[in-house]
Amino acid sequence: MLRIASAAVLTASLFSIAAASASVQEAPKRKGSDPNEVVCKKEAVLGSRLQTRKVCMTRSEWAGQRQADRENVERSQTNTCQRQAGC
């Protein structure tokens, strides 16, 4: 049961990251950009081919979001249940 739940979490994480990264339209970055500048991006809504939503955050918040997403993926990939451990 735990194995199925962890596989579902991993799958959901990967799909959300893949969908977000495929649909995010970023403006070209300039060197020395202001970290407090608000940047808006359009993201596809999961389960819909046409619907999008507009998300606005500062550049530093976007960077934090990317880091948190990456950490979640790495945690999901490294915390796998092994048969020898008796999961």
Protein Blocks (a to p, Z undefined) as FASTA:
>chain_A
ZZmmmmmmmmmmmmmmmmmmmmpccddddehiafkbccddddddehiakbccdddddfkl
mmmmmmmmmmmmmmmmmmcccfkloZZ
